[in-house]
Amino acid sequence: MANTSARMLRLLSLLQTHRYWPGSELADRLEVSPRTLRRDVDRLRDLGYPVDAARGVAGGYQLQAGAAMPPLLLDDEEAVAIAVGLRSGAAGAVAGFEETSVRALAKVIQLLPPRLRRRIDALQAVTAPGVFGGGPVLDAISLTTIAMACRGEERLRFDYTPRAGEPMLRHVEPHRLVSLGRRWYLVAWDLDRGDWRSFRVDRLTSPAPTGARFRPRELPGGDPVTWMRSRMASIPNKYDVSVLIETPAEAVRSFLGHWGNVEEVTATSCRIRMNVDDLGWPTMVLGLLASPFVIESPVELRERVRTAGETLMRAAEAS
């Protein structure tokens, strides 16, 4: 990397996985000499980042855990507010920001001292976060543990309960967290089955890094979201929803995020497609978009929307 600033940000991002990086491996990642790497580490220390170094043949670097948060200079209240806000974002409070929120939350939580982590955990224990779209509420620590394992290229083990079956221990090479259809999925290489698999994070418990590193494999097609969409398309759900709505496609896409497919029909209309087990979510979407629409399928959605509309009208007339 020729640009020093870009290289420093990349170095900090790697160190924030809090794994121990051998100096030679870190220099190779940054495409610099060991001498340049040492200078970059010194620059980070000058900015206040506590980087530990071990000398010798097996020497390397590691960022201390539980440090302060330079150079942001946040006070305790601001740090807690940021972490809580990112948890809401990870839960889907703002469509399209789920994955970004998890990546940022993973970095922030690793830098918080234990006393602030306890405050955040206590706050989470006595509040009930509202999940936009009705998706499952997830444990933020589990999400960040998985995110850190993805970033640090570290094998992960966890208990997993499939749709039909008993819990079982799984060992994987985590590749990417994907937010899709109001749920979080882990895309990973399953070591026991020797193939790519996806795991719903709300069915996953006790994720724990094993300490074993791996070299990332190439995901078929390259894009995790596309891979997940194709995989989900092959899984039958109860309802195949298709609705023609008088709203520009771009406006609907910005509202839905990854929670539905949007096909442009004309400059002022589009078609929404969803594959769902529960019609509550598409009913709410149509109500919030507040535009003329035609339900093409399924018939059950027409009845659900009609019933919801009649209930709202009676309530409005009675108030």
C-alpha positions as CSV (number, residue, x, y, z in Angstrom):
1,M,0.0,0.0,0.0
2,A,1.5,3.3,-1.1
3,N,-0.8,5.5,0.8
4,T,0.4,5.7,4.5
5,S,-3.1,6.8,5.9
6,A,-4.9,4.0,4.1
7,R,-2.2,1.5,5.3
8,M,-2.5,2.7,8.9
9,L,-6.3,2.3,8.8
10,R,-5.9,-1.2,7.4
11,L,-3.3,-2.1,10.1
12,L,-5.6,-0.8,12.8
13,S,-8.5,-2.8,11.4
14,L,-6.4,-6.0,11.5
15,L,-5.2,-5.3,15.0
16,Q,-8.7,-4.7,16.2
17,T,-9.5,-8.4,15.7
18,H,-7.4,-8.7,18.9
19,R,-5.7,-11.8,17.6
20,Y,-1.9,-12.1,17.8
21,W,-0.4,-11.3,14.5
22,P,3.1,-12.7,13.6
23,G,5.1,-9.8,12.2
24,S,5.8,-11.5,8.9
25,E,2.2,-12.3,8.3
26,L,1.1,-8.8,9.1
27,A,3.7,-7.3,6.9
28,D,2.6,-9.6,4.0
29,R,-1.0,-8.5,4.5
30,L,0.0,-4.8,4.2
31,E,2.5,-5.5,1.5
32,V,5.3,-3.6,3.4
33,S,8.7,-4.5,4.8
34,P,9.1,-5.4,8.5
35,R,10.8,-2.1,9.1
36,T,7.9,-0.1,7.6
37,L,5.5,-2.2,9.8
38,R,7.4,-1.2,12.9
39,R,7.2,2.4,12.0
40,D,3.5,2.2,11.4
41,V,3.0,0.5,14.8
42,D,4.9,3.3,16.4
43,R,2.6,5.8,14.7
44,L,-0.4,4.0,16.2
45,R,1.2,4.1,19.6
46,D,1.7,7.9,19.2
47,L,-2.0,8.2,18.6
48,G,-2.7,6.4,21.8
49,Y,-3.4,2.8,20.7
50,P,-1.7,0.3,23.0
51,V,-0.1,-2.2,20.7
52,D,1.9,-5.0,22.4
53,A,5.0,-6.3,20.6
54,A,7.0,-9.5,21.0
55,R,10.5,-9.7,19.6
56,G,12.4,-12.6,18.2
57,V,11.8,-15.1,15.4
58,A,8.2,-15.6,16.3
59,G,7.7,-11.9,17.1
60,G,4.5,-10.1,16.4
61,Y,1.9,-7.6,17.5
62,Q,-1.4,-7.5,19.3
63,L,-3.8,-4.7,20.4
64,Q,-4.6,-4.7,24.1
65,A,-8.2,-5.4,25.0
66,G,-10.2,-3.1,27.2
67,A,-8.3,0.0,26.2
68,A,-9.6,3.5,25.9
69,M,-10.9,4.7,22.5
70,P,-8.4,7.0,20.9
71,P,-8.5,9.2,18.9
72,L,-12.3,9.6,19.3
73,L,-11.9,10.8,22.9
74,L,-15.4,9.7,23.9
75,D,-16.5,10.0,27.5
76,D,-18.3,7.0,29.2
77,E,-21.8,8.2,28.4
78,E,-21.0,8.7,24.7
79,A,-19.3,5.3,24.4
80,V,-22.4,3.6,26.0
81,A,-24.8,5.5,23.7
82,I,-22.8,4.5,20.6
83,A,-22.8,0.9,21.6
84,V,-26.6,0.8,22.4
85,G,-27.3,2.7,19.1
86,L,-25.3,0.2,17.1
87,R,-27.1,-2.7,18.8
88,S,-30.4,-1.2,17.6
89,G,-29.0,-0.8,14.1
90,A,-27.8,-4.5,14.1
91,A,-31.4,-5.5,15.1
92,G,-32.7,-3.8,12.0
93,A,-33.9,-0.4,13.4
94,V,-32.8,1.2,10.1
95,A,-33.1,-0.9,6.9
96,G,-29.8,-1.4,5.1
97,F,-27.5,-0.6,8.0
98,E,-27.6,-4.0,9.8
99,E,-24.2,-5.4,8.6
100,T,-22.4,-2.0,8.9
101,S,-23.7,-1.8,12.5
102,V,-22.4,-5.2,13.4
103,R,-19.0,-4.5,12.0
104,A,-18.8,-1.2,13.9
105,L,-20.2,-2.8,17.1
106,A,-17.6,-5.5,17.0
107,K,-14.8,-2.8,17.0
108,V,-16.4,-0.7,19.7
109,I,-17.1,-3.5,22.1
110,Q,-13.6,-4.8,21.9
111,L,-12.2,-1.4,22.9
112,L,-14.6,-0.8,25.8
113,P,-13.3,-1.4,29.3
114,P,-15.1,-4.1,31.4
115,R,-17.0,-1.5,33.5
116,L,-18.7,-0.1,30.4
117,R,-19.5,-3.5,29.0
118,R,-21.3,-4.4,32.2
119,R,-23.3,-1.1,31.9
120,I,-24.4,-2.0,28.4
121,D,-25.3,-5.6,29.3
122,A,-27.4,-4.3,32.3
123,L,-29.2,-1.9,30.0
124,Q,-29.9,-4.6,27.5
125,A,-31.2,-6.9,30.3
126,V,-33.9,-4.4,31.4
127,T,-35.1,-3.1,28.0
128,A,-37.0,-4.7,25.2
129,P,-35.6,-3.6,21.8
130,G,-38.1,-3.2,19.0
131,V,-37.0,-5.1,15.9
132,F,-38.1,-3.4,12.7
133,G,-40.2,-5.9,10.7
134,G,-40.7,-8.4,13.6
135,G,-37.4,-10.2,13.2
136,P,-36.0,-12.2,16.1
137,V,-34.1,-10.3,18.8
138,L,-30.4,-11.5,18.9
139,D,-27.7,-11.4,21.5
140,A,-25.3,-8.6,20.5
141,I,-22.4,-10.5,22.1
142,S,-23.0,-13.5,19.9
143,L,-23.2,-11.3,16.8
144,T,-19.9,-9.5,17.6
145,T,-18.2,-12.8,18.5
146,I,-19.1,-14.2,15.1
147,A,-18.1,-11.0,13.4
148,M,-14.7,-11.0,15.1
149,A,-14.2,-14.6,14.0
150,C,-15.0,-13.7,10.4
151,R,-12.6,-10.7,10.5
152,G,-9.9,-12.6,12.3
153,E,-10.2,-15.7,10.1
154,E,-10.6,-17.9,13.1
155,R,-12.5,-21.2,13.2
156,L,-15.7,-21.1,15.3
157,R,-17.7,-23.7,17.2
158,F,-21.3,-23.4,18.3
159,D,-24.5,-25.4,19.1
160,Y,-27.0,-25.2,16.3
161,T,-30.7,-26.2,16.2
162,P,-32.0,-26.8,12.6
163,R,-35.6,-26.2,11.6
164,A,-36.4,-29.8,12.4
165,G,-34.0,-31.7,14.6
166,E,-32.0,-31.7,17.8
167,P,-29.2,-29.3,18.7
168,M,-25.7,-30.3,17.5
169,L,-22.2,-29.0,17.8
170,R,-20.9,-27.5,14.6
171,H,-17.3,-26.5,13.6
172,V,-17.0,-24.0,10.8
173,E,-14.7,-21.5,9.1
174,P,-16.9,-18.3,9.3
175,H,-17.0,-16.3,6.1
176,R,-19.6,-13.5,6.4
177,L,-22.6,-12.4,8.4
178,V,-25.6,-11.6,6.1
179,S,-28.8,-9.8,7.1
180,L,-31.6,-11.0,4.9
181,G,-35.4,-11.4,5.3
182,R,-35.4,-9.8,8.8
183,R,-32.9,-12.5,10.0
184,W,-29.2,-12.8,10.4
185,Y,-27.3,-15.7,8.7
186,L,-23.8,-16.9,9.0
187,V,-22.3,-18.1,5.8
188,A,-19.5,-20.5,6.6
189,W,-17.5,-23.5,5.4
190,D,-18.7,-26.5,7.5
191,L,-15.7,-28.5,8.5
192,D,-17.6,-31.7,9.3
193,R,-19.6,-31.7,6.0
194,G,-16.9,-30.3,3.8
195,D,-19.2,-27.8,2.1
196,W,-20.6,-24.3,2.3
197,R,-23.5,-23.9,4.7
198,S,-25.7,-21.1,6.1
199,F,-26.8,-20.9,9.7
200,R,-29.6,-18.7,11.2
201,V,-28.0,-16.8,14.0
202,D,-31.1,-16.9,16.2
203,R,-30.8,-20.7,16.2
204,L,-27.2,-20.6,17.1
205,T,-26.0,-20.6,20.7
206,S,-22.6,-20.3,22.6
207,P,-20.4,-19.3,19.6
208,A,-16.8,-19.6,20.6
209,P,-13.6,-19.0,18.7
210,T,-11.3,-22.1,18.7
211,G,-8.0,-20.2,18.3
212,A,-7.3,-22.1,15.0
213,R,-6.7,-19.9,12.0
214,F,-7.6,-20.7,8.4
215,R,-7.0,-19.4,4.9
216,P,-10.3,-18.1,3.5
217,R,-11.9,-20.2,0.8
218,E,-13.6,-18.7,-2.3
219,L,-17.4,-18.6,-1.9
220,P,-19.2,-19.8,-5.1
221,G,-20.2,-16.7,-7.0
222,G,-18.2,-14.5,-4.7
223,D,-21.0,-12.5,-3.2
224,P,-22.5,-13.7,0.1
225,V,-25.8,-11.9,-0.3
226,T,-26.4,-13.4,-3.8
227,W,-25.4,-16.8,-2.5
228,M,-27.8,-16.6,0.4
229,R,-30.6,-15.4,-1.9
230,S,-30.1,-18.4,-4.2
231,R,-30.0,-20.8,-1.3
232,M,-33.2,-19.3,0.3
233,A,-35.0,-19.5,-3.0
234,S,-34.5,-23.3,-3.0
235,I,-36.1,-23.6,0.5
236,P,-39.9,-23.7,0.3
237,N,-41.8,-21.3,2.5
238,K,-45.5,-21.2,3.0
239,Y,-46.3,-18.1,0.9
240,D,-45.0,-16.7,-2.3
241,V,-45.9,-13.1,-2.3
242,S,-46.2,-10.9,-5.4
243,V,-47.6,-7.4,-5.2
244,L,-47.8,-4.7,-7.9
245,I,-47.5,-1.2,-6.3
246,E,-47.7,2.3,-7.6
247,T,-44.3,3.5,-6.2
248,P,-41.0,3.9,-8.0
249,A,-38.7,0.9,-7.5
250,E,-35.9,2.8,-5.9
251,A,-38.1,4.2,-3.2
252,V,-39.3,0.7,-2.3
253,R,-35.8,-0.7,-2.4
254,S,-34.6,1.9,0.1
255,F,-37.4,1.0,2.4
256,L,-37.2,-2.8,2.2
257,G,-33.4,-3.2,2.1
258,H,-32.6,-6.9,1.9
259,W,-36.1,-7.9,3.1
260,G,-37.7,-8.4,-0.3
261,N,-37.0,-8.4,-4.0
262,V,-38.1,-5.3,-6.0
263,E,-38.6,-5.5,-9.8
264,E,-39.1,-2.2,-11.8
265,V,-42.2,-2.3,-14.0
266,T,-42.4,1.3,-15.1
267,A,-40.8,4.6,-13.9
268,T,-43.6,5.0,-11.3
269,S,-44.4,1.3,-10.4
270,C,-42.7,-1.9,-9.3
271,R,-43.4,-5.4,-8.2
272,I,-42.5,-6.7,-4.7
273,R,-41.7,-10.4,-4.3
274,M,-41.3,-12.2,-1.0
275,N,-41.1,-15.8,0.2
276,V,-42.4,-15.9,3.7
277,D,-44.0,-18.1,6.4
278,D,-46.0,-15.3,8.0
279,L,-48.1,-12.7,6.1
280,G,-47.8,-10.2,8.9
281,W,-44.7,-8.7,7.5
282,P,-45.9,-8.0,3.9
283,T,-49.2,-6.7,5.3
284,M,-47.3,-4.2,7.4
285,V,-45.1,-3.2,4.5
286,L,-48.1,-2.4,2.3
287,G,-49.6,-0.3,5.1
288,L,-46.4,1.7,5.7
289,L,-45.8,2.3,2.0
290,A,-49.3,3.8,1.7
291,S,-49.5,3.6,-2.1
292,P,-52.1,2.0,-4.4
293,F,-51.3,-1.7,-4.9
294,V,-52.7,-4.9,-6.5
295,I,-52.0,-8.2,-4.7
296,E,-51.2,-10.8,-7.3
297,S,-50.6,-13.7,-4.9
298,P,-51.4,-15.3,-2.6
299,V,-55.1,-15.1,-2.0
300,E,-54.5,-15.4,1.7
301,L,-52.7,-12.0,1.7
302,R,-55.8,-10.3,0.2
303,E,-57.9,-11.6,3.1
304,R,-55.2,-10.6,5.6
305,V,-55.0,-7.0,4.2
306,R,-58.8,-6.7,4.0
307,T,-59.2,-7.8,7.6
308,A,-56.5,-5.4,8.8
309,G,-58.1,-2.5,6.8
310,E,-61.5,-3.1,8.2
311,T,-60.1,-3.3,11.8
312,L,-58.3,0.0,11.3
313,M,-61.4,1.7,9.8
314,R,-63.6,0.6,12.7
315,A,-61.0,1.9,15.2
316,A,-60.8,5.2,13.4
317,E,-64.6,5.7,13.3
318,A,-64.9,4.8,17.0
319,S,-62.2,7.3,18.1
